[in-house]
Amino acid sequence: MITDGSEFADGERLVLDKALVTALRERRNELLTALESREKPVYGVNTGMGRLAGVALDARQQAEHQRNLLIGRAVGGPPWLPPEDVRALLLVRLRDFLQPWSGVSAELVQFLVDRLNDGFTPAVPRGGLGSSGEIIPLSHAFQTFLGIGTVLDDGVETPAADALARRGAEPYVLGPKEGASLLQGSPLAVMHANRGWTEARQLIQLQTLTEAMAIDVLGAPREVFSPVMAGGDDHLRRLLEALTGMVGDGPVRSEVVQAPLSVRVAPRALAHASRVNTELHETVTRWQTMPGDSPSFVDGDFLPGTAYHAVDLGLRMDAVTAALAHLGELSVQRTHRLLDERFSGLPPQLTADPGPRAGLVPLHKRAVGELHALRRLSTPATLGSLDTSAGQEDVQAFTWAAGEQLRAAATHLFAITACELVTGSQARHLAADGVPGLGAAYEWVRSVVPPVEEDRPLGPEVERLIEACRSFSG
C-alpha cells in the first residue's frame, strides 16, 4: 500500500492508499486553479520549450502541446535499457509524482501504478542522449502511455498500442502540464545512482573479503592492518577493524617481512571507495527532498527548477567508478601474487601438477581482460558540454552516461572479484586450514566453484559465482 513517496520494495504489487488519492486530487485542483488565474506564462504549459519558450500558445495549441512534447523528442534508438532498470526508472518517476510539488492528476499516478503492476516495459534508449536533462529517454518512456512508440514484451519490441490493448488499458489522455512533468527532472540519473550505489557497496564488501583471503593465504604480517593506523579516518578504521575480525592473529609466514603492496594498501583503497560511495548515497537522499519538476508547483506558484542538471550525481558516480577501477587493479595484482609460488609457498599456478596442467593462470588472464575494459570506463563522463537548442541549452551534465559507466564498471569488477575468490579458495584448498573467521567464506565459494583438481572449463562456473556475488549481503 502506497501512503506517501517512500521507497518501494522491488517487485511488490503497488496499491494507492485512498487518502493519498484524495490528496493528489486536491493538489491537482489547486494547480489547475492557479493555471486558470495566472496571467504570466507557465513554461511548457502555455509556451513552447527550449529556444521556443518565448512562443505563446493559444487554447487549441495548449490542448495538443502536452502530447506533442512526448512525441517530437523521441529521437533515440537501441540498445534499450534492461527491463529491471526501466522498472526502477518508473518507480523513481512515481516517487516524484507523489511529492507535493508535482501536481499531476491522480489518474496519471494510477495509470503509472497500473503499468508497473502489469509489467509494461517501455523501450528506453541508453545512449545518444545529448540533451540538457533527460527529455530524450523520458519521451521514449512515456509516449508509450499514449499508445505511441515501442515497449519490450518479454524482450520483443512491440507497438505500445498493442501492449496496452493486451492489458485491457486505453491510451492515457494527458491533462494540462502533465506532458511537461513527465519529461522534467533526472529520474534516469537517480535510478542509475541508486542501483550503482548498491552494486558498489556489494563490491566493497566482496573486495574486503578477497583482501582478507589474500592476507590469510599469503601469511601476511598483520601489523600494517592495525586499526590504530587509521587515525581520524572513520572509513579506514572500519575497514581495518573488519579485516582484523576476519583474519585475527592467524599464522604469519616467518620468511615474510612485508606482503606485496597490493595487499598492504588495499584497506586504504577500500576506505576511499566506501567514502565516495557514501557521498553518492547521501546525494541521492538529498535529491529526494528537492522539487524535480520545472516549473514546480510550490506554495501556489509555478517556480522554475534545475533538477534536469544532475551534475552532483554525475560527478559522484564518476568518482565511484574511478575508485572501483583502482580496486580492480589491486584485485588483479593480488590474484597474480596468489598464483606465484614465491609469494604463496604453494605449487605454481595453484595446481598439484604444474606443467601438464595450467592451473588457474587462465583465470588471471580473464581478470586482466576485465580490468582492461574497466580502466577505459574511468574517464569522467559528466564533462563535455556543447550548445543545443540554438544556444538556449548550452550545457549538459551527461549524468546518464556517468551512470552507464558506473554500472558497466561494476559488471567488470564483479567478474574480477569472482576470479580472485576462486583463486583464494583454490590456494586455501592446497594449503593447510586457514583462519576460522574465513571458513564460511571459503565454503561459500566452493559451493559454486569446487576445488580444481584437474583442468576444466571454468567459464560457466565463474559466471554462476558472479551471479552469487551480485546477491552477496556480507
C-alpha positions as CSV (number, residue, x, y, z in Angstrom):
1,M,0.0,0.0,0.0
2,I,1.5,3.3,-1.1
3,T,0.7,6.0,1.5
4,D,3.5,8.5,0.6
5,G,6.6,9.0,-1.5
6,S,8.7,6.3,0.3
7,E,10.9,3.8,-1.5
8,F,9.1,0.7,-2.8
9,A,10.2,-2.9,-2.4
10,D,11.5,-4.5,-5.6
11,G,8.8,-6.4,-7.4
12,E,6.0,-5.6,-4.9
13,R,2.4,-5.0,-6.2
14,L,1.5,-1.4,-5.7
15,V,-1.8,0.0,-4.4
16,L,-2.6,3.6,-3.9
17,D,-4.0,4.5,-0.5
18,K,-7.4,6.2,-0.7
19,A,-6.2,9.1,1.5
20,L,-3.3,9.6,-0.9
21,V,-5.6,9.6,-3.9
22,T,-7.7,12.3,-2.2
23,A,-4.5,14.4,-1.5
24,L,-3.4,14.1,-5.1
25,R,-6.8,15.3,-6.4
26,E,-6.8,18.2,-4.0
27,R,-3.3,19.2,-5.1
28,R,-4.3,18.8,-8.8
29,N,-7.3,21.1,-8.3
30,E,-5.1,23.7,-6.7
31,L,-2.7,23.5,-9.7
32,L,-5.5,23.9,-12.3
33,T,-7.0,26.8,-10.4
34,A,-3.6,28.5,-10.3
35,L,-3.1,27.9,-14.0
36,E,-6.5,29.5,-14.9
37,S,-5.9,32.6,-12.8
38,R,-2.3,33.2,-13.7
39,E,-1.5,36.0,-16.1
40,K,2.2,35.2,-16.5
41,P,3.4,32.4,-18.9
42,V,4.0,29.0,-17.5
43,Y,6.9,27.3,-19.2
44,G,5.9,24.2,-21.2
45,V,2.2,24.7,-20.5
46,N,1.2,27.7,-22.4
47,T,4.6,28.3,-24.0
48,G,7.0,26.4,-26.2
49,M,10.1,24.7,-24.7
50,G,13.8,25.4,-25.0
51,R,14.6,28.0,-27.6
52,L,10.9,28.4,-28.3
53,A,10.0,29.2,-24.7
54,G,9.0,32.7,-25.8
55,V,6.3,31.5,-28.1
56,A,2.9,31.8,-26.5
57,L,0.3,29.1,-27.2
58,D,-3.3,29.6,-27.8
59,A,-6.0,27.4,-26.3
60,R,-6.1,24.9,-29.2
61,Q,-2.3,24.6,-29.2
62,Q,-2.2,24.1,-25.5
63,A,-4.6,21.2,-25.8
64,E,-2.2,19.4,-28.2
65,H,1.1,20.6,-26.7
66,Q,1.4,18.1,-23.8
67,R,1.1,15.2,-26.2
68,N,3.4,16.7,-28.7
69,L,6.1,17.1,-26.1
70,L,6.4,13.3,-25.7
71,I,6.4,12.7,-29.5
72,G,8.8,15.1,-31.1
73,R,11.6,14.5,-28.7
74,A,11.7,10.7,-29.1
75,V,14.7,10.5,-31.3
76,G,16.7,7.7,-29.6
77,G,17.1,4.1,-30.5
78,P,18.6,0.8,-29.3
79,P,20.3,-0.5,-27.3
80,W,17.5,-0.2,-24.8
81,L,17.7,-0.2,-21.0
82,P,17.2,-3.6,-19.5
83,P,13.7,-4.3,-18.0
84,E,14.8,-4.1,-14.4
85,D,16.3,-0.6,-15.0
86,V,13.1,0.5,-16.7
87,R,11.0,-0.6,-13.8
88,A,13.4,1.2,-11.4
89,L,13.1,4.4,-13.6
90,L,9.3,4.2,-13.5
91,L,9.4,3.8,-9.7
92,V,11.6,6.9,-9.4
93,R,9.1,8.9,-11.5
94,L,6.2,7.6,-9.4
95,R,8.0,8.7,-6.2
96,D,8.5,12.2,-7.8
97,F,4.8,12.4,-8.7
98,L,3.8,11.6,-5.1
99,Q,5.6,14.7,-3.8
100,P,3.6,17.9,-3.1
101,W,5.4,20.0,-5.8
102,S,4.2,17.8,-8.7
103,G,0.5,18.4,-9.1
104,V,-0.1,15.7,-11.7
105,S,-3.5,14.1,-11.6
106,A,-4.4,11.0,-9.5
107,E,-5.4,9.4,-12.8
108,L,-1.9,9.7,-14.2
109,V,-0.4,8.4,-11.0
110,Q,-2.9,5.4,-11.1
111,F,-2.0,4.7,-14.7
112,L,1.7,4.6,-13.8
113,V,1.0,2.3,-10.9
114,D,-1.1,0.0,-13.2
115,R,1.7,-0.2,-15.7
116,L,4.2,-1.1,-13.0
117,N,1.9,-3.8,-11.8
118,D,1.3,-5.3,-15.2
119,G,4.9,-5.4,-16.4
120,F,4.6,-2.7,-19.0
121,T,8.2,-2.0,-20.1
122,P,8.8,1.0,-22.4
123,A,11.8,0.7,-24.8
124,V,14.1,3.4,-23.3
125,P,17.4,4.3,-25.1
126,R,20.5,4.0,-23.1
127,G,22.8,6.2,-25.2
128,G,22.9,9.1,-27.7
129,L,21.3,11.4,-25.2
130,G,22.8,14.8,-25.9
131,S,20.0,16.9,-24.3
132,S,20.0,19.1,-21.3
133,G,18.2,16.9,-18.8
134,E,16.7,13.6,-19.9
135,I,14.0,14.6,-22.4
136,I,15.0,12.0,-25.0
137,P,14.8,8.9,-22.8
138,L,11.8,10.2,-20.9
139,S,9.9,10.9,-24.1
140,H,10.5,7.3,-25.2
141,A,9.4,6.0,-21.8
142,F,6.2,8.0,-21.5
143,Q,4.9,8.4,-25.1
144,T,4.1,4.7,-24.7
145,F,1.4,5.7,-22.1
146,L,-0.3,7.4,-25.1
147,G,-0.1,4.2,-27.2
148,I,2.8,5.6,-29.2
149,G,6.3,4.2,-29.6
150,T,7.7,0.8,-28.5
151,V,7.7,-1.4,-25.5
152,L,9.5,-4.6,-24.7
153,D,7.2,-7.6,-24.1
154,D,9.4,-10.5,-23.0
155,G,12.3,-8.7,-24.7
156,V,10.4,-8.4,-28.0
157,E,9.9,-4.9,-29.5
158,T,6.1,-4.4,-29.6
159,P,4.0,-1.4,-30.6
160,A,2.9,0.4,-27.4
161,A,-0.8,0.5,-28.6
162,D,-0.8,-3.3,-28.9
163,A,0.8,-3.8,-25.5
164,L,-1.8,-1.5,-23.8
165,A,-4.7,-3.3,-25.6
166,R,-3.4,-6.7,-24.4
167,R,-3.6,-5.3,-20.9
168,G,-7.1,-4.0,-21.4
169,A,-5.9,-0.4,-21.0
170,E,-6.9,2.6,-23.0
171,P,-4.1,5.1,-24.0
172,Y,-3.8,7.8,-21.4
173,V,-5.0,11.3,-22.3
174,L,-2.8,14.0,-20.9
175,G,-4.1,16.9,-18.9
176,P,-2.5,20.4,-18.6
177,K,1.2,20.3,-17.7
178,E,1.3,16.5,-17.4
179,G,3.4,16.0,-20.6
180,A,6.0,18.6,-19.3
181,S,6.0,16.9,-15.9
182,L,6.8,13.5,-17.4
183,L,9.8,15.0,-19.2
184,Q,11.3,17.0,-16.4
185,G,13.9,16.2,-13.7
186,S,16.5,13.4,-13.8
187,P,14.9,10.2,-12.8
188,L,17.2,8.2,-15.1
189,A,20.2,9.6,-13.2
190,V,18.6,8.9,-9.9
191,M,17.9,5.3,-11.0
192,H,21.5,4.7,-12.0
193,A,22.8,6.3,-8.8
194,N,20.6,4.2,-6.6
195,R,21.4,0.9,-8.4
196,G,25.1,1.9,-8.9
197,W,25.5,2.7,-5.2
198,T,24.0,-0.7,-4.2
199,E,26.3,-2.6,-6.6
200,A,29.4,-0.6,-5.4
201,R,28.5,-1.3,-1.8
202,Q,28.4,-5.1,-2.5
203,L,31.7,-4.9,-4.4
204,I,33.4,-3.1,-1.5
205,Q,32.2,-5.9,0.9
206,L,33.4,-8.6,-1.5
207,Q,36.7,-6.9,-2.1
208,T,37.2,-6.7,1.6
209,L,36.7,-10.4,1.7
210,T,39.2,-11.1,-1.1
211,E,41.7,-8.9,0.7
212,A,41.2,-11.0,3.8
213,M,41.7,-14.2,1.9
214,A,45.0,-12.8,0.4
215,I,46.2,-11.9,3.9
216,D,45.3,-15.4,5.1
217,V,46.8,-17.4,2.2
218,L,50.0,-15.3,1.9
219,G,50.6,-15.4,5.6
220,A,51.0,-11.6,5.6
221,P,52.2,-9.8,8.7
222,R,49.3,-8.2,10.5
223,E,50.8,-5.0,12.0
224,V,50.1,-2.9,8.9
225,F,46.4,-3.6,9.3
226,S,46.2,-2.3,12.9
227,P,43.1,0.0,13.3
228,V,45.2,2.4,15.2
229,M,46.9,3.4,11.9
230,A,43.6,4.9,10.7
231,G,44.0,8.0,12.8
232,G,40.8,10.1,12.3
233,D,39.7,8.3,9.2
234,D,36.5,6.5,10.2
235,H,36.1,4.7,6.9
236,L,39.6,3.3,7.1
237,R,39.2,2.4,10.8
238,R,36.1,0.4,10.0
239,L,37.8,-1.4,7.1
240,L,40.8,-2.3,9.3
241,E,38.6,-3.5,12.1
242,A,36.6,-5.6,9.7
243,L,39.8,-7.2,8.4
244,T,41.2,-7.8,11.8
245,G,37.9,-9.5,12.7
246,M,38.2,-11.8,9.7
247,V,41.9,-12.7,9.8
248,G,42.6,-12.2,13.5
249,D,46.0,-13.2,14.6
250,G,46.2,-16.0,12.2
251,P,49.5,-17.6,11.2
252,V,52.2,-15.5,9.6
253,R,54.9,-17.0,7.3
254,S,58.1,-16.4,9.1
255,E,60.0,-15.6,6.0
256,V,57.6,-12.8,5.0
257,V,58.7,-9.4,6.2
258,Q,56.3,-7.4,4.0
259,A,53.3,-8.6,2.0
260,P,53.0,-7.4,-1.6
261,L,52.0,-3.8,-1.9
262,S,48.6,-4.7,-3.4
263,V,47.8,-6.5,-0.1
264,R,49.2,-3.8,2.2
265,V,47.4,-0.8,0.6
266,A,44.1,-2.4,-0.2
267,P,42.4,-1.1,3.0
268,R,43.2,2.5,2.1
269,A,41.7,2.0,-1.4
270,L,38.7,0.3,0.1
271,A,38.2,3.1,2.6
272,H,38.3,5.6,-0.3
273,A,35.8,3.7,-2.3
274,S,33.5,3.4,0.8
275,R,33.8,7.2,1.3
276,V,32.9,8.3,-2.2
277,N,30.1,5.7,-2.4
278,T,28.7,7.0,0.8
279,E,28.8,10.5,-0.6
280,L,26.9,9.3,-3.7
281,H,24.2,7.8,-1.5
282,E,23.9,11.0,0.6
283,T,23.5,13.0,-2.6
284,V,20.7,10.7,-3.8
285,T,19.0,11.0,-0.5
286,R,19.1,14.8,-0.8
287,W,17.7,14.7,-4.3
288,Q,14.5,13.1,-2.8
289,T,13.9,16.3,-0.8
290,M,14.2,18.7,-3.8
291,P,11.5,19.6,-6.3
292,G,12.3,17.8,-9.6
293,D,9.7,19.4,-11.9
294,S,10.3,22.6,-13.9
295,P,8.3,24.6,-13.2
296,S,7.3,23.0,-9.8
297,F,4.1,23.9,-8.1
298,V,5.2,25.3,-4.8
299,D,3.2,27.5,-2.4
300,G,0.6,28.1,-5.0
301,D,3.0,29.3,-7.6
302,F,5.0,27.9,-10.5
303,L,8.7,28.1,-9.8
304,P,11.4,27.1,-12.4
305,G,13.9,24.5,-11.2
306,T,17.2,23.0,-12.4
307,A,16.8,19.3,-11.4
308,Y,17.5,18.4,-15.1
309,H,21.1,19.3,-14.4
310,A,22.1,16.4,-12.1
311,V,25.8,17.2,-12.2
312,D,26.3,16.5,-8.4
313,L,25.0,12.9,-9.0
314,G,27.1,12.5,-12.2
315,L,30.4,13.7,-10.7
316,R,30.0,11.4,-7.7
317,M,29.2,8.5,-9.9
318,D,32.4,9.3,-11.9
319,A,34.3,9.3,-8.6
320,V,32.9,5.9,-7.6
321,T,33.8,4.5,-11.0
322,A,37.4,5.6,-10.6
323,A,37.5,4.1,-7.1
324,L,36.2,0.8,-8.4
325,A,38.8,0.8,-11.2
326,H,41.6,1.1,-8.6
327,L,40.1,-1.8,-6.6
328,G,40.1,-3.8,-9.8
329,E,43.8,-3.1,-10.3
330,L,44.6,-4.2,-6.7
331,S,42.5,-7.3,-7.1
332,V,44.1,-8.4,-10.3
333,Q,47.6,-7.9,-8.8
334,R,46.7,-9.9,-5.7
335,T,45.3,-12.7,-7.9
336,H,48.7,-12.8,-9.7
337,R,50.6,-13.0,-6.4
338,L,48.4,-15.9,-5.2
339,L,49.4,-17.8,-8.3
340,D,53.1,-17.2,-7.8
341,E,54.8,-19.8,-5.6
342,R,57.4,-17.2,-4.5
343,F,54.7,-15.4,-2.6
344,S,52.3,-18.2,-1.7
345,G,54.7,-21.1,-0.9
346,L,52.2,-23.2,-2.8
347,P,52.5,-25.2,-6.1
348,P,53.0,-22.9,-9.1
349,Q,49.7,-21.7,-10.7
350,L,47.9,-23.4,-7.9
351,T,47.8,-26.8,-9.5
352,A,49.1,-30.0,-7.9
353,D,50.6,-31.0,-11.3
354,P,52.5,-27.9,-12.7
355,G,53.4,-28.3,-16.3
356,P,50.9,-30.9,-17.6
357,R,48.2,-28.7,-16.1
358,A,47.7,-25.0,-16.4
359,G,46.0,-24.4,-13.0
360,L,44.4,-21.1,-12.6
361,V,46.6,-18.9,-14.7
362,P,43.9,-18.7,-17.4
363,L,41.6,-17.3,-14.7
364,H,44.0,-14.5,-14.1
365,K,44.1,-13.7,-17.8
366,R,40.3,-13.4,-17.7
367,A,40.7,-10.9,-14.9
368,V,43.3,-8.9,-16.8
369,G,40.9,-8.6,-19.8
370,E,38.1,-7.4,-17.5
371,L,40.5,-4.9,-15.9
372,H,41.4,-3.6,-19.3
373,A,37.8,-2.9,-20.1
374,L,37.2,-1.4,-16.6
375,R,40.1,1.1,-16.9
376,R,38.6,2.6,-20.1
377,L,35.5,3.5,-18.2
378,S,37.2,5.6,-15.6
379,T,37.4,8.8,-17.7
380,P,34.8,11.2,-16.3
381,A,31.5,11.0,-18.3
382,T,29.9,14.1,-16.7
383,L,32.1,16.6,-18.5
384,G,31.8,17.6,-22.2
385,S,29.1,20.2,-22.8
386,L,28.1,21.6,-26.2
387,D,25.5,24.1,-27.4
388,T,22.0,22.8,-28.2
389,S,18.6,24.4,-28.8
390,A,20.3,27.3,-30.7
391,G,22.2,28.2,-27.6
392,Q,19.3,28.2,-25.2
393,E,20.5,25.0,-23.7
394,D,24.3,25.4,-23.7
395,V,25.4,22.9,-21.1
396,Q,24.7,19.3,-20.3
397,A,25.6,17.1,-17.3
398,F,25.6,13.7,-19.1
399,T,24.8,12.1,-15.8
400,W,23.1,9.2,-17.6
401,A,26.5,8.4,-19.2
402,A,28.2,8.5,-15.7
403,G,25.5,6.1,-14.6
404,E,26.0,3.8,-17.5
405,Q,29.8,3.8,-16.9
406,L,29.4,3.1,-13.2
407,R,27.1,0.2,-13.9
408,A,29.4,-1.2,-16.6
409,A,32.4,-0.8,-14.3
410,A,30.6,-2.7,-11.6
411,T,29.9,-5.6,-14.0
412,H,33.7,-5.9,-14.8
413,L,34.7,-5.7,-11.1
414,F,32.2,-8.4,-10.2
415,A,34.0,-10.6,-12.8
416,I,37.4,-9.7,-11.4
417,T,36.2,-10.3,-7.9
418,A,34.9,-13.8,-8.8
419,C,38.3,-14.7,-10.3
420,E,40.1,-13.7,-7.2
421,L,37.6,-15.5,-5.0
422,V,38.2,-18.7,-6.9
423,T,41.9,-18.2,-6.7
424,G,41.9,-17.6,-3.0
425,S,39.6,-20.6,-2.4
426,Q,41.9,-22.8,-4.5
427,A,45.0,-21.6,-2.7
428,R,43.5,-22.3,0.7
429,H,42.4,-25.8,-0.6
430,L,46.0,-26.6,-1.4
431,A,47.4,-25.3,1.9
432,A,46.6,-26.1,5.5
433,D,43.4,-24.9,7.1
434,G,43.2,-21.1,7.2
435,V,41.9,-18.7,9.9
436,P,38.5,-19.8,11.3
437,G,36.9,-16.5,10.5
438,L,37.1,-17.2,6.8
439,G,35.9,-20.8,6.8
440,A,32.3,-19.9,5.8
441,A,33.5,-17.7,3.0
442,Y,35.7,-20.4,1.5
443,E,32.8,-22.9,1.7
444,W,30.5,-20.4,0.0
445,V,32.9,-20.1,-2.9
446,R,33.4,-23.9,-3.1
447,S,29.7,-24.5,-3.2
448,V,29.7,-22.7,-6.5
449,V,33.2,-23.4,-7.8
450,P,34.6,-26.7,-6.3
451,P,38.4,-27.0,-6.0
452,V,40.2,-27.5,-9.3
453,E,41.8,-31.0,-9.2
454,E,42.1,-31.2,-13.0
455,D,42.0,-28.5,-15.6
456,R,38.4,-27.9,-16.7
457,P,36.5,-25.1,-18.4
458,L,35.7,-22.7,-15.6
459,G,33.8,-20.1,-17.5
460,P,30.3,-21.3,-16.7
461,E,31.2,-21.7,-13.0
462,V,32.7,-18.3,-12.8
463,E,29.5,-16.8,-14.3
464,R,27.5,-18.6,-11.6
465,L,29.8,-17.1,-9.0
466,I,29.4,-13.7,-10.5
467,E,25.6,-14.0,-10.1
468,A,26.1,-15.2,-6.5
469,C,28.3,-12.2,-5.8
470,R,25.5,-9.9,-7.1
471,S,23.2,-11.2,-4.3
472,F,26.0,-11.1,-1.7
473,S,24.9,-9.5,1.6
474,G,28.1,-9.5,3.6
